[in-house]
Structures are given as C-alpha cells and as structure tokens.
Amino acid sequence: MHWGSGNHKGQCSSVRVFHPNAADSYRDKELDQINQNHENKRKCLLIRRVLDIKQGTFTPLVFRSTGGMGEECLRFHSRWTLFVVEFTKMACCLSCQTYL
C-alpha cells in the first residue's frame, strides 16, 4: 500500500502491544506518555533502516492490551480504514462491470 506521493517504495510498520499496569515504570505516567515512549523507541530502532535502505515510510503501531492505541497508530488505522473503503468500492465497481 502506498501512503502518498513521492519516491517512497513502501510503508513499513512495527507492532508493539503493552500492558499499562505491567511495569513499575508506568505507574507515574499518563497513558499518552507511555504510548509516546513506545512509539519513540520503535522509531529510534528502525526508522534509519527504513528510510535509508528500504526508502519507505515507517509507522510504529503501539496498542495497549487494555484497549486503545498510540497517536500514530490511530492515524494509521484511520487512513487504512479509508483505503479499505475506497478499495472495496473499486472492487465492487469492477465486479459489477464484468456482469454488464
């Protein structure tokens, strides 16, 4: 799936699921802070490789086991939903044309 214009060759993701009550280090932080922490860690580990070697885009997908997701994951999920809706419409239109 291509996420926009430019010379990007593709989109890469890294999924992380965490439990907000599992670690003592989470106790003094808000859920948004914990999400942001995990997103930043994934970016630090993988973004250079994705941008330099694969020449694509990178989105860390951070989910909480108790429900909810990080800000970038929410954006990705929203765009993915729109993509699926558009793709489904296109597939339906193409299948209708074959029967005409």
FIKOLZA-1660 file (N, C-alpha, C; in steps of 0.1 Angstrom, whole numbers, plus 5000, padded with zeros to 4 digits):
% residues 100
   i   px   py   pz ch aa at
   1 5008 4988 5000  A  M  N
   1 5000 5000 5000  A  M CA
   1 5009 5012 5000  A  M  C
   2 5005 5022 4992  A  H  N
   2 5013 5034 4991  A  H CA
   2 5006 5045 4998  A  H  C
   3 5013 5053 5006  A  W  N
   3 5007 5063 5015  A  W CA
   3 5008 5077 5010  A  W  C
   4 5010 5079 4998  A  G  N
   4 5011 5093 4993  A  G CA
   4 5021 5094 4981  A  G  C
   5 5023 5106 4977  A  S  N
   5 5032 5108 4965  A  S CA
   5 5046 5108 4970  A  S  C
   6 5055 5108 4960  A  G  N
   6 5069 5108 4963  A  G CA
   6 5076 5096 4958  A  G  C
   7 5089 5095 4962  A  N  N
   7 5097 5083 4958  A  N CA
   7 5097 5072 4968  A  N  C
   8 5088 5072 4977  A  H  N
   8 5088 5061 4987  A  H CA
   8 5084 5048 4980  A  H  C
   9 5091 5037 4984  A  K  N
   9 5089 5024 4978  A  K CA
   9 5079 5016 4986  A  K  C
  10 5075 5020 4998  A  G  N
  10 5065 5012 5006  A  G CA
  10 5064 5017 5020  A  G  C
  11 5055 5011 5027  A  Q  N
  11 5053 5015 5041  A  Q CA
  11 5056 5003 5050  A  Q  C
  12 5064 5006 5060  A  C  N
  12 5068 4996 5070  A  C CA
  12 5062 4999 5083  A  C  C
  13 5059 4989 5091  A  S  N
  13 5053 4991 5104  A  S CA
  13 5060 4981 5114  A  S  C
  14 5059 4985 5127  A  S  N
  14 5064 4977 5137  A  S CA
  14 5053 4977 5148  A  S  C
  15 5048 4965 5152  A  V  N
  15 5037 4964 5161  A  V CA
  15 5042 4962 5175  A  V  C
  16 5037 4969 5185  A  R  N
  16 5040 4967 5199  A  R CA
  16 5028 4967 5207  A  R  C
  17 5026 4957 5215  A  V  N
  17 5014 4957 5224  A  V CA
  17 5020 4956 5238  A  V  C
  18 5014 4965 5247  A  F  N
  18 5019 4965 5260  A  F CA
  18 5008 4966 5270  A  F  C
  19 5010 4962 5282  A  H  N
  19 5000 4963 5293  A  H CA
  19 5004 4974 5302  A  H  C
  20 4996 4984 5303  A  P  N
  20 5000 4996 5311  A  P CA
  20 5002 4994 5326  A  P  C
  21 4997 4983 5331  A  N  N
  21 4998 4981 5346  A  N CA
  21 5010 4971 5349  A  N  C
  22 5017 4966 5338  A  A  N
  22 5027 4956 5340  A  A CA
  22 5040 4960 5346  A  A  C
  23 5044 4972 5343  A  A  N
  23 5057 4977 5348  A  A CA
  23 5056 4988 5358  A  A  C
  24 5065 4988 5367  A  D  N
  24 5065 4998 5378  A  D CA
  24 5068 5012 5371  A  D  C
  25 5076 5012 5361  A  S  N
  25 5080 5025 5354  A  S CA
  25 5068 5032 5348  A  S  C
  26 5057 5025 5346  A  Y  N
  26 5045 5031 5340  A  Y CA
  26 5036 5038 5351  A  Y  C
  27 5038 5035 5363  A  R  N
  27 5029 5040 5374  A  R CA
  27 5027 5055 5375  A  R  C
  28 5038 5062 5372  A  D  N
  28 5038 5077 5374  A  D CA
  28 5035 5084 5361  A  D  C
  29 5032 5077 5350  A  K  N
  29 5030 5083 5337  A  K CA
  29 5015 5082 5332  A  K  C
  30 5011 5091 5324  A  E  N
  30 4998 5091 5318  A  E CA
  30 4999 5081 5306  A  E  C
  31 4988 5076 5302  A  L  N
  31 4987 5066 5291  A  L CA
  31 4993 5072 5278  A  L  C
  32 4990 5084 5275  A  D  N
  32 4996 5091 5263  A  D CA
  32 5011 5091 5264  A  D  C
  33 5017 5094 5275  A  Q  N
  33 5031 5094 5277  A  Q CA
  33 5037 5080 5274  A  Q  C
  34 5031 5070 5279  A  I  N
  34 5036 5056 5277  A  I CA
  34 5035 5053 5262  A  I  C
  35 5024 5056 5256  A  N  N
  35 5023 5054 5241  A  N CA
  35 5034 5061 5234  A  N  C
  36 5036 5073 5237  A  Q  N
  36 5046 5081 5230  A  Q CA
  36 5060 5075 5232  A  Q  C
  37 5063 5071 5244  A  N  N
  37 5075 5064 5248  A  N CA
  37 5078 5052 5239  A  N  C
  38 5068 5044 5237  A  H  N
  38 5069 5032 5229  A  H CA
  38 5071 5035 5214  A  H  C
  39 5063 5045 5210  A  E  N
  39 5065 5050 5196  A  E CA
  39 5079 5055 5193  A  E  C
  40 5084 5063 5202  A  N  N
  40 5098 5068 5200  A  N CA
  40 5108 5058 5201  A  N  C
  41 5107 5048 5209  A  K  N
  41 5116 5037 5210  A  K CA
  41 5117 5029 5196  A  K  C
  42 5105 5026 5191  A  R  N
  42 5104 5019 5178  A  R CA
  42 5110 5027 5167  A  R  C
  43 5108 5040 5167  A  K  N
  43 5114 5049 5157  A  K CA
  43 5129 5049 5158  A  K  C
  44 5134 5051 5170  A  C  N
  44 5149 5051 5172  A  C CA
  44 5155 5038 5166  A  C  C
  45 5149 5027 5169  A  L  N
  45 5154 5014 5164  A  L CA
  45 5154 5012 5149  A  L  C
  46 5143 5016 5143  A  L  N
  46 5140 5012 5129  A  L CA
  46 5140 5023 5118  A  L  C
  47 5138 5035 5122  A  I  N
  47 5135 5045 5111  A  I CA
  47 5147 5047 5102  A  I  C
  48 5159 5047 5106  A  R  N
  48 5170 5049 5097  A  R CA
  48 5171 5038 5087  A  R  C
  49 5169 5026 5091  A  R  N
  49 5169 5015 5082  A  R CA
  49 5158 5016 5071  A  R  C
  50 5146 5019 5076  A  V  N
  50 5135 5020 5066  A  V CA
  50 5137 5032 5056  A  V  C
  51 5142 5043 5061  A  L  N
  51 5144 5055 5053  A  L CA
  51 5155 5053 5043  A  L  C
  52 5167 5048 5048  A  D  N
  52 5179 5047 5041  A  D CA
  52 5179 5035 5032  A  D  C
  53 5176 5024 5037  A  I  N
  53 5177 5011 5029  A  I CA
  53 5165 5008 5021  A  I  C
  54 5154 5009 5027  A  K  N
  54 5141 5005 5020  A  K CA
  54 5135 5017 5013  A  K  C
  55 5139 5029 5016  A  Q  N
  55 5134 5041 5010  A  Q CA
  55 5119 5042 5011  A  Q  C
  56 5114 5038 5023  A  G  N
  56 5099 5039 5025  A  G CA
  56 5096 5047 5037  A  G  C
  57 5084 5046 5042  A  T  N
  57 5079 5053 5053  A  T CA
  57 5078 5043 5065  A  T  C
  58 5078 5048 5077  A  F  N
  58 5077 5039 5089  A  F CA
  58 5067 5045 5099  A  F  C
  59 5059 5036 5104  A  T  N
  59 5049 5039 5114  A  T CA
  59 5049 5029 5125  A  T  C
  60 5052 5034 5137  A  P  N
  60 5052 5024 5149  A  P CA
  60 5037 5023 5153  A  P  C
  61 5032 5010 5154  A  L  N
  61 5019 5007 5158  A  L CA
  61 5019 5002 5172  A  L  C
  62 5015 5011 5181  A  V  N
  62 5015 5008 5196  A  V CA
  62 5001 5006 5200  A  V  C
  63 4998 4995 5206  A  F  N
  63 4985 4991 5211  A  F CA
  63 4986 4988 5226  A  F  C
  64 4976 4992 5234  A  R  N
  64 4975 4988 5248  A  R CA
  64 4967 4976 5249  A  R  C
  65 4971 4966 5257  A  S  N
  65 4963 4954 5259  A  S CA
  65 4950 4956 5265  A  S  C
  66 4948 4968 5272  A  T  N
  66 4936 4971 5278  A  T CA
  66 4926 4979 5269  A  T  C
  67 4931 4981 5257  A  G  N
  67 4923 4989 5247  A  G CA
  67 4929 5003 5245  A  G  C
  68 4929 5007 5233  A  G  N
  68 4935 5020 5229  A  G CA
  68 4947 5018 5221  A  G  C
  69 4952 5029 5216  A  M  N
  69 4964 5029 5207  A  M CA
  69 4971 5042 5207  A  M  C
  70 4983 5042 5203  A  G  N
  70 4991 5054 5202  A  G CA
  70 4986 5064 5191  A  G  C
  71 4991 5076 5191  A  E  N
  71 4986 5086 5182  A  E CA
  71 4989 5083 5168  A  E  C
  72 5001 5078 5165  A  E  N
  72 5005 5074 5151  A  E CA
  72 4997 5062 5147  A  E  C
  73 4995 5053 5156  A  C  N
  73 4987 5041 5152  A  C CA
  73 4973 5045 5149  A  C  C
  74 4967 5054 5156  A  L  N
  74 4953 5059 5154  A  L CA
  74 4952 5065 5140  A  L  C
  75 4962 5073 5137  A  R  N
  75 4963 5080 5123  A  R CA
  75 4964 5069 5112  A  R  C
  76 4973 5059 5115  A  F  N
  76 4974 5048 5105  A  F CA
  76 4961 5041 5103  A  F  C
  77 4955 5037 5115  A  H  N
  77 4942 5030 5114  A  H CA
  77 4932 5037 5107  A  H  C
  78 4931 5050 5109  A  S  N
  78 4921 5059 5102  A  S CA
  78 4923 5059 5087  A  S  C
  79 4936 5060 5083  A  R  N
  79 4939 5061 5069  A  R CA
  79 4937 5047 5062  A  R  C
  80 4941 5036 5070  A  W  N
  80 4939 5023 5065  A  W CA
  80 4924 5020 5062  A  W  C
  81 4915 5025 5072  A  T  N
  81 4901 5023 5070  A  T CA
  81 4896 5030 5057  A  T  C
  82 4900 5042 5055  A  L  N
  82 4896 5049 5043  A  L CA
  82 4901 5041 5030  A  L  C
  83 4914 5036 5031  A  F  N
  83 4919 5029 5020  A  F CA
  83 4911 5016 5017  A  F  C
  84 4907 5009 5027  A  V  N
  84 4899 4997 5026  A  V CA
  84 4885 5000 5020  A  V  C
  85 4879 5011 5024  A  V  N
  85 4866 5015 5019  A  V CA
  85 4867 5019 5004  A  V  C
  86 4877 5026 5001  A  E  N
  86 4879 5030 4986  A  E CA
  86 4882 5018 4978  A  E  C
  87 4891 5009 4983  A  F  N
  87 4894 4997 4976  A  F CA
  87 4882 4988 4974  A  F  C
  88 4874 4987 4984  A  T  N
  88 4862 4979 4983  A  T CA
  88 4852 4984 4973  A  T  C
  89 4851 4998 4973  A  K  N
  89 4842 5004 4963  A  K CA
  89 4847 5001 4949  A  K  C
  90 4860 5002 4947  A  M  N
  90 4866 5000 4934  A  M CA
  90 4864 4985 4930  A  M  C
  91 4866 4976 4939  A  A  N
  91 4864 4962 4936  A  A CA
  91 4849 4959 4933  A  A  C
  92 4840 4965 4940  A  C  N
  92 4826 4963 4937  A  C CA
  92 4823 4968 4923  A  C  C
  93 4828 4980 4920  A  C  N
  93 4825 4986 4907  A  C CA
  93 4831 4977 4896  A  C  C
  94 4843 4972 4898  A  L  N
  94 4849 4964 4887  A  L CA
  94 4841 4950 4886  A  L  C
  95 4836 4945 4897  A  S  N
  95 4829 4932 4896  A  S CA
  95 4815 4935 4889  A  S  C
  96 4809 4946 4892  A  C  N
  96 4796 4950 4885  A  C CA
  96 4798 4951 4870  A  C  C
  97 4809 4957 4866  A  Q  N
  97 4811 4959 4852  A  Q CA
  97 4813 4945 4844  A  Q  C
  98 4818 4935 4851  A  T  N
  98 4820 4923 4844  A  T CA
  98 4807 4916 4842  A  T  C
  99 4797 4919 4849  A  Y  N
  99 4783 4913 4847  A  Y CA
  99 4775 4921 4837  A  Y  C
 100 4779 4933 4833  A  L  N
 100 4771 4941 4824  A  L CA
 100 4773 4937 4810  A  L  C
% end
